[in-house]
Amino acid sequence: MMSSSTDVAAPAPKKTSWPELAGKTIKEAREIILKDMPDADIVVLPEGSPVTKDFRTNRVRIFVGTVEGTPHVG
C-alpha cells in the first residue's frame, strides 16, 4: 500500500486589516495595502463618515482623522 503525502502548503489567507498602518501617511498606507492586495479599490474617507454596508472583497477603506491626518484602516 502506497502512502500519499501532500506537503503542499495552503495559500495564505487574504489580508483584510492593516492595524500597523495607524500613524502612517495616506500615501504610505496606500503603498503597503497595494503591496499586500494589488487589486484593492482604496477609498479614503474622513473618520466617522457614513458608508454603505455592501460587501466588496477588493474594497479597502482608509478612515482619516480630521486633526492628525493619519489613517485608520478598516
PDB file of N, H, CA, C and O in Angstrom:
ATOM      1  N   MET A   1       0.839  -1.171   0.000  1.00  0.00           N
ATOM      2  CA  MET A   1       0.000   0.000   0.000  1.00  0.00           C
ATOM      3  C   MET A   1       0.887   1.238   0.000  1.00  0.00           C
ATOM      4  O   MET A   1       1.798   1.358   0.819  1.00  0.00           O
ATOM      5  N   MET A   2       0.621   2.142  -0.909  1.00  0.00           N
ATOM      6  H   MET A   2      -0.119   2.044  -1.574  1.00  0.00           H
ATOM      7  CA  MET A   2       1.426   3.350  -1.012  1.00  0.00           C
ATOM      8  C   MET A   2       0.825   4.449  -0.144  1.00  0.00           C
ATOM      9  O   MET A   2      -0.392   4.602  -0.047  1.00  0.00           O
ATOM     10  N   SER A   3       1.696   5.188   0.465  1.00  0.00           N
ATOM     11  H   SER A   3       2.685   5.064   0.386  1.00  0.00           H
ATOM     12  CA  SER A   3       1.261   6.308   1.291  1.00  0.00           C
ATOM     13  C   SER A   3       1.319   7.578   0.450  1.00  0.00           C
ATOM     14  O   SER A   3       2.341   7.884  -0.164  1.00  0.00           O
ATOM     15  N   SER A   4       0.227   8.298   0.431  1.00  0.00           N
ATOM     16  H   SER A   4      -0.603   8.049   0.929  1.00  0.00           H
ATOM     17  CA  SER A   4       0.253   9.564  -0.315  1.00  0.00           C
ATOM     18  C   SER A   4       0.283  10.714   0.691  1.00  0.00           C
ATOM     19  O   SER A   4      -0.624  10.904   1.501  1.00  0.00           O
ATOM     20  N   SER A   5       1.354  11.450   0.594  1.00  0.00           N
ATOM     21  H   SER A   5       2.091  11.295  -0.064  1.00  0.00           H
ATOM     22  CA  SER A   5       1.530  12.580   1.490  1.00  0.00           C
ATOM     23  C   SER A   5       1.539  13.848   0.658  1.00  0.00           C
ATOM     24  O   SER A   5       2.289  13.960  -0.311  1.00  0.00           O
ATOM     25  N   THR A   6       0.723  14.778   1.030  1.00  0.00           N
ATOM     26  H   THR A   6       0.114  14.687   1.817  1.00  0.00           H
ATOM     27  CA  THR A   6       0.711  16.047   0.310  1.00  0.00           C
ATOM     28  C   THR A   6       1.292  17.116   1.211  1.00  0.00           C
ATOM     29  O   THR A   6       0.708  17.484   2.230  1.00  0.00           O
ATOM     30  N   ASP A   7       2.444  17.602   0.819  1.00  0.00           N
ATOM     31  H   ASP A   7       2.919  17.303  -0.009  1.00  0.00           H
ATOM     32  CA  ASP A   7       3.115  18.644   1.581  1.00  0.00           C
ATOM     33  C   ASP A   7       2.904  20.013   0.933  1.00  0.00           C
ATOM     34  O   ASP A   7       3.735  20.910   1.076  1.00  0.00           O
ATOM     35  N   VAL A   8       1.814  20.159   0.236  1.00  0.00           N
ATOM     36  H   VAL A   8       1.139  19.430   0.120  1.00  0.00           H
ATOM     37  CA  VAL A   8       1.525  21.423  -0.421  1.00  0.00           C
ATOM     38  C   VAL A   8       0.937  22.366   0.617  1.00  0.00           C
ATOM     39  O   VAL A   8      -0.065  22.056   1.261  1.00  0.00           O
ATOM     40  N   ALA A   9       1.567  23.509   0.769  1.00  0.00           N
ATOM     41  H   ALA A   9       2.381  23.761   0.246  1.00  0.00           H
ATOM     42  CA  ALA A   9       1.089  24.489   1.745  1.00  0.00           C
ATOM     43  C   ALA A   9      -0.174  25.170   1.215  1.00  0.00           C
ATOM     44  O   ALA A   9      -0.292  25.469   0.027  1.00  0.00           O
ATOM     45  N   ALA A  10      -1.091  25.399   2.113  1.00  0.00           N
ATOM     46  H   ALA A  10      -0.996  25.156   3.079  1.00  0.00           H
ATOM     47  CA  ALA A  10      -2.312  26.114   1.739  1.00  0.00           C
ATOM     48  C   ALA A  10      -1.954  27.568   1.454  1.00  0.00           C
ATOM     49  O   ALA A  10      -1.041  28.114   2.074  1.00  0.00           O
ATOM     50  N   PRO A  11      -2.664  28.197   0.525  1.00  0.00           N
ATOM     51  CA  PRO A  11      -2.369  29.601   0.250  1.00  0.00           C
ATOM     52  C   PRO A  11      -2.639  30.460   1.482  1.00  0.00           C
ATOM     53  O   PRO A  11      -3.547  30.180   2.265  1.00  0.00           O
ATOM     54  N   ALA A  12      -1.849  31.490   1.635  1.00  0.00           N
ATOM     55  H   ALA A  12      -1.111  31.717   0.999  1.00  0.00           H
ATOM     56  CA  ALA A  12      -2.030  32.384   2.773  1.00  0.00           C
ATOM     57  C   ALA A  12      -3.375  33.078   2.645  1.00  0.00           C
ATOM     58  O   ALA A  12      -3.779  33.451   1.544  1.00  0.00           O
ATOM     59  N   PRO A  13      -4.072  33.256   3.765  1.00  0.00           N
ATOM     60  CA  PRO A  13      -5.360  33.953   3.677  1.00  0.00           C
ATOM     61  C   PRO A  13      -5.168  35.404   3.246  1.00  0.00           C
ATOM     62  O   PRO A  13      -4.159  36.033   3.566  1.00  0.00           O
ATOM     63  N   LYS A  14      -6.141  35.916   2.524  1.00  0.00           N
ATOM     64  H   LYS A  14      -6.960  35.405   2.264  1.00  0.00           H
ATOM     65  CA  LYS A  14      -6.073  37.292   2.037  1.00  0.00           C
ATOM     66  C   LYS A  14      -6.148  38.250   3.224  1.00  0.00           C
ATOM     67  O   LYS A  14      -7.016  38.124   4.088  1.00  0.00           O
ATOM     68  N   LYS A  15      -5.243  39.187   3.250  1.00  0.00           N
ATOM     69  H   LYS A  15      -4.538  39.290   2.549  1.00  0.00           H
ATOM     70  CA  LYS A  15      -5.203  40.155   4.342  1.00  0.00           C
ATOM     71  C   LYS A  15      -6.397  41.094   4.238  1.00  0.00           C
ATOM     72  O   LYS A  15      -6.717  41.578   3.153  1.00  0.00           O
ATOM     73  N   THR A  16      -7.059  41.354   5.369  1.00  0.00           N
ATOM     74  H   THR A  16      -6.799  40.961   6.251  1.00  0.00           H
ATOM     75  CA  THR A  16      -8.254  42.192   5.363  1.00  0.00           C
ATOM     76  C   THR A  16      -8.178  43.359   6.342  1.00  0.00           C
ATOM     77  O   THR A  16      -9.110  44.158   6.426  1.00  0.00           O
ATOM     78  N   SER A  17      -7.085  43.461   7.075  1.00  0.00           N
ATOM     79  H   SER A  17      -6.328  42.811   7.007  1.00  0.00           H
ATOM     80  CA  SER A  17      -6.953  44.537   8.056  1.00  0.00           C
ATOM     81  C   SER A  17      -5.481  44.900   8.191  1.00  0.00           C
ATOM     82  O   SER A  17      -4.611  44.032   8.128  1.00  0.00           O
ATOM     83  N   TRP A  18      -5.212  46.173   8.376  1.00  0.00           N
ATOM     84  H   TRP A  18      -5.920  46.878   8.428  1.00  0.00           H
ATOM     85  CA  TRP A  18      -3.839  46.663   8.474  1.00  0.00           C
ATOM     86  C   TRP A  18      -3.680  47.573   9.693  1.00  0.00           C
ATOM     87  O   TRP A  18      -3.466  48.774   9.525  1.00  0.00           O
ATOM     88  N   PRO A  19      -3.778  47.046  10.901  1.00  0.00           N
ATOM     89  CA  PRO A  19      -3.657  47.899  12.093  1.00  0.00           C
ATOM     90  C   PRO A  19      -2.278  48.539  12.218  1.00  0.00           C
ATOM     91  O   PRO A  19      -2.135  49.561  12.888  1.00  0.00           O
ATOM     92  N   GLU A  20      -1.282  47.967  11.596  1.00  0.00           N
ATOM     93  H   GLU A  20      -1.399  47.137  11.051  1.00  0.00           H
ATOM     94  CA  GLU A  20       0.076  48.513  11.657  1.00  0.00           C
ATOM     95  C   GLU A  20       0.218  49.825  10.899  1.00  0.00           C
ATOM     96  O   GLU A  20       1.261  50.474  10.986  1.00  0.00           O
ATOM     97  N   LEU A  21      -0.806  50.227  10.160  1.00  0.00           N
ATOM     98  H   LEU A  21      -1.653  49.701  10.090  1.00  0.00           H
ATOM     99  CA  LEU A  21      -0.728  51.461   9.389  1.00  0.00           C
ATOM    100  C   LEU A  21      -1.144  52.697  10.181  1.00  0.00           C
ATOM    101  O   LEU A  21      -1.009  53.818   9.691  1.00  0.00           O
ATOM    102  N   ALA A  22      -1.641  52.509  11.384  1.00  0.00           N
ATOM    103  H   ALA A  22      -1.750  51.599  11.783  1.00  0.00           H
ATOM    104  CA  ALA A  22      -2.013  53.668  12.210  1.00  0.00           C
ATOM    105  C   ALA A  22      -0.783  54.545  12.386  1.00  0.00           C
ATOM    106  O   ALA A  22       0.286  54.065  12.764  1.00  0.00           O
ATOM    107  N   GLY A  23      -0.944  55.824  12.111  1.00  0.00           N
ATOM    108  H   GLY A  23      -1.812  56.213  11.805  1.00  0.00           H
ATOM    109  CA  GLY A  23       0.161  56.768  12.230  1.00  0.00           C
ATOM    110  C   GLY A  23       0.930  56.988  10.938  1.00  0.00           C
ATOM    111  O   GLY A  23       1.750  57.904  10.862  1.00  0.00           O
ATOM    112  N   LYS A  24       0.685  56.171   9.922  1.00  0.00           N
ATOM    113  H   LYS A  24       0.019  55.428   9.983  1.00  0.00           H
ATOM    114  CA  LYS A  24       1.335  56.345   8.621  1.00  0.00           C
ATOM    115  C   LYS A  24       0.584  57.393   7.809  1.00  0.00           C
ATOM    116  O   LYS A  24      -0.574  57.696   8.097  1.00  0.00           O
ATOM    117  N   THR A  25       1.237  57.939   6.805  1.00  0.00           N
ATOM    118  H   THR A  25       2.177  57.693   6.571  1.00  0.00           H
ATOM    119  CA  THR A  25       0.550  58.864   5.910  1.00  0.00           C
ATOM    120  C   THR A  25      -0.367  58.065   4.989  1.00  0.00           C
ATOM    121  O   THR A  25      -0.243  56.846   4.870  1.00  0.00           O
ATOM    122  N   ILE A  26      -1.287  58.775   4.340  1.00  0.00           N
ATOM    123  H   ILE A  26      -1.387  59.765   4.437  1.00  0.00           H
ATOM    124  CA  ILE A  26      -2.191  58.102   3.406  1.00  0.00           C
ATOM    125  C   ILE A  26      -1.392  57.462   2.279  1.00  0.00           C
ATOM    126  O   ILE A  26      -1.691  56.342   1.863  1.00  0.00           O
ATOM    127  N   LYS A  27      -0.386  58.159   1.787  1.00  0.00           N
ATOM    128  H   LYS A  27      -0.143  59.068   2.124  1.00  0.00           H
ATOM    129  CA  LYS A  27       0.447  57.622   0.698  1.00  0.00           C
ATOM    130  C   LYS A  27       1.148  56.333   1.136  1.00  0.00           C
ATOM    131  O   LYS A  27       1.166  55.351   0.395  1.00  0.00           O
ATOM    132  N   GLU A  28       1.724  56.342   2.343  1.00  0.00           N
ATOM    133  H   GLU A  28       1.709  57.140   2.945  1.00  0.00           H
ATOM    134  CA  GLU A  28       2.393  55.139   2.847  1.00  0.00           C
ATOM    135  C   GLU A  28       1.399  53.998   3.013  1.00  0.00           C
ATOM    136  O   GLU A  28       1.690  52.853   2.665  1.00  0.00           O
ATOM    137  N   ALA A  29       0.217  54.317   3.550  1.00  0.00           N
ATOM    138  H   ALA A  29      -0.020  55.247   3.833  1.00  0.00           H
ATOM    139  CA  ALA A  29      -0.806  53.292   3.751  1.00  0.00           C
ATOM    140  C   ALA A  29      -1.228  52.679   2.421  1.00  0.00           C
ATOM    141  O   ALA A  29      -1.341  51.459   2.305  1.00  0.00           O
ATOM    142  N   ARG A  30      -1.461  53.525   1.415  1.00  0.00           N
ATOM    143  H   ARG A  30      -1.369  54.517   1.509  1.00  0.00           H
ATOM    144  CA  ARG A  30      -1.841  53.026   0.080  1.00  0.00           C
ATOM    145  C   ARG A  30      -0.787  52.072  -0.476  1.00  0.00           C
ATOM    146  O   ARG A  30      -1.116  50.996  -0.977  1.00  0.00           O
ATOM    147  N   GLU A  31       0.475  52.470  -0.384  1.00  0.00           N
ATOM    148  H   GLU A  31       0.742  53.344   0.024  1.00  0.00           H
ATOM    149  CA  GLU A  31       1.560  51.642  -0.922  1.00  0.00           C
ATOM    150  C   GLU A  31       1.614  50.278  -0.250  1.00  0.00           C
ATOM    151  O   GLU A  31       1.781  49.260  -0.922  1.00  0.00           O
ATOM    152  N   ILE A  32       1.473  50.252   1.068  1.00  0.00           N
ATOM    153  H   ILE A  32       1.337  51.079   1.613  1.00  0.00           H
ATOM    154  CA  ILE A  32       1.536  48.984   1.807  1.00  0.00           C
ATOM    155  C   ILE A  32       0.330  48.114   1.475  1.00  0.00           C
ATOM    156  O   ILE A  32       0.471  46.910   1.262  1.00  0.00           O
ATOM    157  N   ILE A  33      -0.858  48.722   1.431  1.00  0.00           N
ATOM    158  H   ILE A  33      -0.972  49.701   1.604  1.00  0.00           H
ATOM    159  CA  ILE A  33      -2.066  47.951   1.108  1.00  0.00           C
ATOM    160  C   ILE A  33      -1.961  47.365  -0.289  1.00  0.00           C
ATOM    161  O   ILE A  33      -2.271  46.190  -0.490  1.00  0.00           O
ATOM    162  N   LEU A  34      -1.527  48.164  -1.260  1.00  0.00           N
ATOM    163  H   LEU A  34      -1.275  49.118  -1.097  1.00  0.00           H
ATOM    164  CA  LEU A  34      -1.421  47.671  -2.635  1.00  0.00           C
ATOM    165  C   LEU A  34      -0.353  46.596  -2.779  1.00  0.00           C
ATOM    166  O   LEU A  34      -0.455  45.736  -3.654  1.00  0.00           O
ATOM    167  N   LYS A  35       0.668  46.634  -1.933  1.00  0.00           N
ATOM    168  H   LYS A  35       0.751  47.333  -1.222  1.00  0.00           H
ATOM    169  CA  LYS A  35       1.691  45.585  -1.950  1.00  0.00           C
ATOM    170  C   LYS A  35       1.078  44.258  -1.485  1.00  0.00           C
ATOM    171  O   LYS A  35       1.366  43.202  -2.048  1.00  0.00           O
ATOM    172  N   ASP A  36       0.233  44.325  -0.452  1.00  0.00           N
ATOM    173  H   ASP A  36       0.000  45.183   0.005  1.00  0.00           H
ATOM    174  CA  ASP A  36      -0.421  43.122   0.076  1.00  0.00           C
ATOM    175  C   ASP A  36      -1.612  42.686  -0.757  1.00  0.00           C
ATOM    176  O   ASP A  36      -1.930  41.499  -0.822  1.00  0.00           O
ATOM    177  N   MET A  37      -2.273  43.652  -1.400  1.00  0.00           N
ATOM    178  H   MET A  37      -2.014  44.617  -1.347  1.00  0.00           H
ATOM    179  CA  MET A  37      -3.522  43.385  -2.115  1.00  0.00           C
ATOM    180  C   MET A  37      -3.570  44.242  -3.384  1.00  0.00           C
ATOM    181  O   MET A  37      -4.232  45.279  -3.410  1.00  0.00           O
ATOM    182  N   PRO A  38      -2.870  43.809  -4.429  1.00  0.00           N
ATOM    183  CA  PRO A  38      -2.725  44.617  -5.649  1.00  0.00           C
ATOM    184  C   PRO A  38      -4.039  45.034  -6.312  1.00  0.00           C
ATOM    185  O   PRO A  38      -4.080  46.052  -7.002  1.00  0.00           O
ATOM    186  N   ASP A  39      -5.105  44.269  -6.114  1.00  0.00           N
ATOM    187  H   ASP A  39      -5.072  43.442  -5.553  1.00  0.00           H
ATOM    188  CA  ASP A  39      -6.378  44.594  -6.747  1.00  0.00           C
ATOM    189  C   ASP A  39      -7.275  45.459  -5.861  1.00  0.00           C
ATOM    190  O   ASP A  39      -8.459  45.622  -6.153  1.00  0.00           O
ATOM    191  N   ALA A  40      -6.719  46.014  -4.781  1.00  0.00           N
ATOM    192  H   ALA A  40      -5.757  45.881  -4.543  1.00  0.00           H
ATOM    193  CA  ALA A  40      -7.519  46.789  -3.832  1.00  0.00           C
ATOM    194  C   ALA A  40      -8.094  48.051  -4.468  1.00  0.00           C
ATOM    195  O   ALA A  40      -7.411  48.767  -5.201  1.00  0.00           O
ATOM    196  N   ASP A  41      -9.358  48.300  -4.171  1.00  0.00           N
ATOM    197  H   ASP A  41      -9.913  47.718  -3.576  1.00  0.00           H
ATOM    198  CA  ASP A  41     -10.020  49.549  -4.532  1.00  0.00           C
ATOM    199  C   ASP A  41     -10.018  50.368  -3.242  1.00  0.00           C
ATOM    200  O   ASP A  41     -10.871  50.169  -2.376  1.00  0.00           O
ATOM    201  N   ILE A  42      -9.061  51.287  -3.114  1.00  0.00           N
ATOM    202  H   ILE A  42      -8.368  51.448  -3.817  1.00  0.00           H
ATOM    203  CA  ILE A  42      -8.854  52.029  -1.869  1.00  0.00           C
ATOM    204  C   ILE A  42      -9.666  53.309  -1.883  1.00  0.00           C
ATOM    205  O   ILE A  42      -9.605  54.098  -2.826  1.00  0.00           O
ATOM    206  N   VAL A  43     -10.433  53.499  -0.805  1.00  0.00           N
ATOM    207  H   VAL A  43     -10.483  52.858  -0.039  1.00  0.00           H
ATOM    208  CA  VAL A  43     -11.274  54.678  -0.651  1.00  0.00           C
ATOM    209  C   VAL A  43     -10.843  55.383   0.631  1.00  0.00           C
ATOM    210  O   VAL A  43     -10.804  54.763   1.694  1.00  0.00           O
ATOM    211  N   VAL A  44     -10.518  56.677   0.542  1.00  0.00           N
ATOM    212  H   VAL A  44     -10.550  57.181  -0.321  1.00  0.00           H
ATOM    213  CA  VAL A  44     -10.104  57.463   1.711  1.00  0.00           C
ATOM    214  C   VAL A  44     -11.286  58.325   2.140  1.00  0.00           C
ATOM    215  O   VAL A  44     -11.858  59.063   1.338  1.00  0.00           O
ATOM    216  N   LEU A  45     -11.644  58.217   3.435  1.00  0.00           N
ATOM    217  H   LEU A  45     -11.179  57.617   4.087  1.00  0.00           H
ATOM    218  CA  LEU A  45     -12.805  58.927   3.970  1.00  0.00           C
ATOM    219  C   LEU A  45     -12.465  59.574   5.309  1.00  0.00           C
ATOM    220  O   LEU A  45     -11.616  59.067   6.041  1.00  0.00           O
ATOM    221  N   PRO A  46     -13.121  60.691   5.638  1.00  0.00           N
ATOM    222  CA  PRO A  46     -12.956  61.250   6.988  1.00  0.00           C
ATOM    223  C   PRO A  46     -13.520  60.271   8.020  1.00  0.00           C
ATOM    224  O   PRO A  46     -14.543  59.631   7.776  1.00  0.00           O
ATOM    225  N   GLU A  47     -12.862  60.158   9.158  1.00  0.00           N
ATOM    226  H   GLU A  47     -12.031  60.678   9.356  1.00  0.00           H
ATOM    227  CA  GLU A  47     -13.329  59.274  10.215  1.00  0.00           C
ATOM    228  C   GLU A  47     -14.758  59.642  10.599  1.00  0.00           C
ATOM    229  O   GLU A  47     -15.089  60.819  10.742  1.00  0.00           O
ATOM    230  N   GLY A  48     -15.599  58.626  10.763  1.00  0.00           N
ATOM    231  H   GLY A  48     -15.331  57.669  10.646  1.00  0.00           H
ATOM    232  CA  GLY A  48     -16.993  58.844  11.126  1.00  0.00           C
ATOM    233  C   GLY A  48     -17.927  59.010   9.940  1.00  0.00           C
ATOM    234  O   GLY A  48     -19.132  59.183  10.120  1.00  0.00           O
ATOM    235  N   SER A  49     -17.384  58.958   8.733  1.00  0.00           N
ATOM    236  H   SER A  49     -16.404  58.817   8.587  1.00  0.00           H
ATOM    237  CA  SER A  49     -18.218  59.096   7.534  1.00  0.00           C
ATOM    238  C   SER A  49     -19.203  57.940   7.428  1.00  0.00           C
ATOM    239  O   SER A  49     -18.871  56.807   7.776  1.00  0.00           O
ATOM    240  N   PRO A  50     -20.411  58.217   6.952  1.00  0.00           N
ATOM    241  CA  PRO A  50     -21.340  57.118   6.698  1.00  0.00           C
ATOM    242  C   PRO A  50     -20.846  56.314   5.491  1.00  0.00           C
ATOM    243  O   PRO A  50     -20.319  56.874   4.529  1.00  0.00           O
ATOM    244  N   VAL A  51     -21.024  55.014   5.562  1.00  0.00           N
ATOM    245  H   VAL A  51     -21.452  54.560   6.343  1.00  0.00           H
ATOM    246  CA  VAL A  51     -20.597  54.144   4.466  1.00  0.00           C
ATOM    247  C   VAL A  51     -21.706  53.145   4.152  1.00  0.00           C
ATOM    248  O   VAL A  51     -22.555  52.852   4.993  1.00  0.00           O
ATOM    249  N   THR A  52     -21.681  52.637   2.947  1.00  0.00           N
ATOM    250  H   THR A  52     -20.991  52.875   2.263  1.00  0.00           H
ATOM    251  CA  THR A  52     -22.641  51.611   2.561  1.00  0.00           C
ATOM    252  C   THR A  52     -22.269  50.304   3.248  1.00  0.00           C
ATOM    253  O   THR A  52     -21.121  50.111   3.648  1.00  0.00           O
ATOM    254  N   LYS A  53     -23.233  49.416   3.384  1.00  0.00           N
ATOM    255  H   LYS A  53     -24.166  49.573   3.059  1.00  0.00           H
ATOM    256  CA  LYS A  53     -22.983  48.138   4.052  1.00  0.00           C
ATOM    257  C   LYS A  53     -22.768  46.996   3.058  1.00  0.00           C
ATOM    258  O   LYS A  53     -22.642  45.838   3.455  1.00  0.00           O
ATOM    259  N   ASP A  54     -22.728  47.328   1.767  1.00  0.00           N
ATOM    260  H   ASP A  54     -22.831  48.269   1.445  1.00  0.00           H
ATOM    261  CA  ASP A  54     -22.498  46.275   0.793  1.00  0.00           C
ATOM    262  C   ASP A  54     -21.074  45.738   0.954  1.00  0.00           C
ATOM    263  O   ASP A  54     -20.157  46.474   1.318  1.00  0.00           O
ATOM    264  N   PHE A  55     -20.910  44.459   0.681  1.00  0.00           N
ATOM    265  H   PHE A  55     -21.655  43.861   0.386  1.00  0.00           H
ATOM    266  CA  PHE A  55     -19.610  43.802   0.870  1.00  0.00           C
ATOM    267  C   PHE A  55     -18.914  43.649  -0.466  1.00  0.00           C
ATOM    268  O   PHE A  55     -19.457  43.053  -1.396  1.00  0.00           O
ATOM    269  N   ARG A  56     -17.706  44.193  -0.558  1.00  0.00           N
ATOM    270  H   ARG A  56     -17.265  44.677   0.197  1.00  0.00           H
ATOM    271  CA  ARG A  56     -16.882  44.050  -1.761  1.00  0.00           C
ATOM    272  C   ARG A  56     -15.514  43.556  -1.316  1.00  0.00           C
ATOM    273  O   ARG A  56     -14.854  44.197  -0.497  1.00  0.00           O
ATOM    274  N   THR A  57     -15.096  42.440  -1.844  1.00  0.00           N
ATOM    275  H   THR A  57     -15.632  41.920  -2.509  1.00  0.00           H
ATOM    276  CA  THR A  57     -13.859  41.807  -1.389  1.00  0.00           C
ATOM    277  C   THR A  57     -12.600  42.590  -1.722  1.00  0.00           C
ATOM    278  O   THR A  57     -11.558  42.369  -1.105  1.00  0.00           O
ATOM    279  N   ASN A  58     -12.675  43.499  -2.685  1.00  0.00           N
ATOM    280  H   ASN A  58     -13.521  43.678  -3.186  1.00  0.00           H
ATOM    281  CA  ASN A  58     -11.470  44.241  -3.059  1.00  0.00           C
ATOM    282  C   ASN A  58     -11.454  45.675  -2.527  1.00  0.00           C
ATOM    283  O   ASN A  58     -10.501  46.411  -2.780  1.00  0.00           O
ATOM    284  N   ARG A  59     -12.495  46.082  -1.796  1.00  0.00           N
ATOM    285  H   ARG A  59     -13.269  45.484  -1.591  1.00  0.00           H
ATOM    286  CA  ARG A  59     -12.552  47.455  -1.286  1.00  0.00           C
ATOM    287  C   ARG A  59     -11.847  47.548   0.066  1.00  0.00           C
ATOM    288  O   ARG A  59     -12.051  46.720   0.953  1.00  0.00           O
ATOM    289  N   VAL A  60     -11.018  48.573   0.194  1.00  0.00           N
ATOM    290  H   VAL A  60     -10.852  49.246  -0.527  1.00  0.00           H
ATOM    291  CA  VAL A  60     -10.366  48.882   1.464  1.00  0.00           C
ATOM    292  C   VAL A  60     -10.648  50.346   1.755  1.00  0.00           C
ATOM    293  O   VAL A  60     -10.364  51.221   0.937  1.00  0.00           O
ATOM    294  N   ARG A  61     -11.198  50.599   2.910  1.00  0.00           N
ATOM    295  H   ARG A  61     -11.429  49.889   3.575  1.00  0.00           H
ATOM    296  CA  ARG A  61     -11.485  51.975   3.311  1.00  0.00           C
ATOM    297  C   ARG A  61     -10.414  52.450   4.280  1.00  0.00           C
ATOM    298  O   ARG A  61     -10.081  51.760   5.244  1.00  0.00           O
ATOM    299  N   ILE A  62      -9.883  53.629   4.016  1.00  0.00           N
ATOM    300  H   ILE A  62     -10.153  54.189   3.234  1.00  0.00           H
ATOM    301  CA  ILE A  62      -8.935  54.261   4.935  1.00  0.00           C
ATOM    302  C   ILE A  62      -9.678  55.435   5.563  1.00  0.00           C
ATOM    303  O   ILE A  62     -10.054  56.386   4.879  1.00  0.00           O
ATOM    304  N   PHE A  63      -9.882  55.353   6.871  1.00  0.00           N
ATOM    305  H   PHE A  63      -9.576  54.580   7.427  1.00  0.00           H
ATOM    306  CA  PHE A  63     -10.550  56.430   7.587  1.00  0.00           C
ATOM    307  C   PHE A  63      -9.488  57.354   8.164  1.00  0.00           C
ATOM    308  O   PHE A  63      -8.600  56.913   8.893  1.00  0.00           O
ATOM    309  N   VAL A  64      -9.582  58.634   7.836  1.00  0.00           N
ATOM    310  H   VAL A  64     -10.304  58.993   7.244  1.00  0.00           H
ATOM    311  CA  VAL A  64      -8.577  59.610   8.225  1.00  0.00           C
ATOM    312  C   VAL A  64      -9.134  60.544   9.285  1.00  0.00           C
ATOM    313  O   VAL A  64     -10.200  61.134   9.114  1.00  0.00           O
ATOM    314  N   GLY A  65      -8.383  60.674  10.407  1.00  0.00           N
ATOM    315  H   GLY A  65      -7.517  60.194  10.546  1.00  0.00           H
ATOM    316  CA  GLY A  65      -8.763  61.627  11.444  1.00  0.00           C
ATOM    317  C   GLY A  65      -8.644  63.035  10.897  1.00  0.00           C
ATOM    318  O   GLY A  65      -7.710  63.336  10.154  1.00  0.00           O
ATOM    319  N   THR A  66      -9.576  63.897  11.253  1.00  0.00           N
ATOM    320  H   THR A  66     -10.335  63.653  11.857  1.00  0.00           H
ATOM    321  CA  THR A  66      -9.588  65.240  10.686  1.00  0.00           C
ATOM    322  C   THR A  66      -8.478  66.127  11.240  1.00  0.00           C
ATOM    323  O   THR A  66      -8.085  67.097  10.592  1.00  0.00           O
ATOM    324  N   VAL A  67      -7.967  65.810  12.427  1.00  0.00           N
ATOM    325  H   VAL A  67      -8.286  65.022  12.954  1.00  0.00           H
ATOM    326  CA  VAL A  67      -6.918  66.636  13.024  1.00  0.00           C
ATOM    327  C   VAL A  67      -5.545  66.100  12.667  1.00  0.00           C
ATOM    328  O   VAL A  67      -4.704  66.837  12.153  1.00  0.00           O
ATOM    329  N   GLU A  68      -5.313  64.839  12.931  1.00  0.00           N
ATOM    330  H   GLU A  68      -5.996  64.240  13.348  1.00  0.00           H
ATOM    331  CA  GLU A  68      -3.993  64.272  12.713  1.00  0.00           C
ATOM    332  C   GLU A  68      -3.680  64.008  11.264  1.00  0.00           C
ATOM    333  O   GLU A  68      -2.527  64.120  10.845  1.00  0.00           O
ATOM    334  N   GLY A  69      -4.705  63.655  10.479  1.00  0.00           N
ATOM    335  H   GLY A  69      -5.641  63.564  10.819  1.00  0.00           H
ATOM    336  CA  GLY A  69      -4.479  63.306   9.085  1.00  0.00           C
ATOM    337  C   GLY A  69      -3.801  61.960   8.912  1.00  0.00           C
ATOM    338  O   GLY A  69      -3.230  61.672   7.860  1.00  0.00           O
ATOM    339  N   THR A  70      -3.869  61.123   9.969  1.00  0.00           N
ATOM    340  H   THR A  70      -4.334  61.357  10.823  1.00  0.00           H
ATOM    341  CA  THR A  70      -3.274  59.799   9.886  1.00  0.00           C
ATOM    342  C   THR A  70      -4.390  58.777   9.699  1.00  0.00           C
ATOM    343  O   THR A  70      -5.488  58.958  10.226  1.00  0.00           O
ATOM    344  N   PRO A  71      -4.124  57.716   8.960  1.00  0.00           N
ATOM    345  CA  PRO A  71      -5.187  56.778   8.615  1.00  0.00           C
ATOM    346  C   PRO A  71      -5.528  55.800   9.723  1.00  0.00           C
ATOM    347  O   PRO A  71      -4.690  55.451  10.555  1.00  0.00           O
ATOM    348  N   HIS A  72      -6.778  55.370   9.713  1.00  0.00           N
ATOM    349  H   HIS A  72      -7.459  55.653   9.038  1.00  0.00           H
ATOM    350  CA  HIS A  72      -7.258  54.228  10.471  1.00  0.00           C
ATOM    351  C   HIS A  72      -7.851  53.317   9.403  1.00  0.00           C
ATOM    352  O   HIS A  72      -8.890  53.636   8.825  1.00  0.00           O
ATOM    353  N   VAL A  73      -7.208  52.200   9.140  1.00  0.00           N
ATOM    354  H   VAL A  73      -6.364  51.941   9.610  1.00  0.00           H
ATOM    355  CA  VAL A  73      -7.631  51.332   8.048  1.00  0.00           C
ATOM    356  C   VAL A  73      -8.607  50.311   8.579  1.00  0.00           C
ATOM    357  O   VAL A  73      -8.334  49.629   9.567  1.00  0.00           O
ATOM    358  N   GLY A  74      -9.736  50.207   7.925  1.00  0.00           N
ATOM    359  H   GLY A  74      -9.957  50.761   7.122  1.00  0.00           H
ATOM    360  CA  GLY A  74     -10.743  49.255   8.362  1.00  0.00           C
ATOM    361  C   GLY A  74     -11.524  48.699   7.221  1.00  0.00           C
ATOM    362  O   GLY A  74     -12.417  47.877   7.427  1.00  0.00           O
TER     363      GLY A  74
END
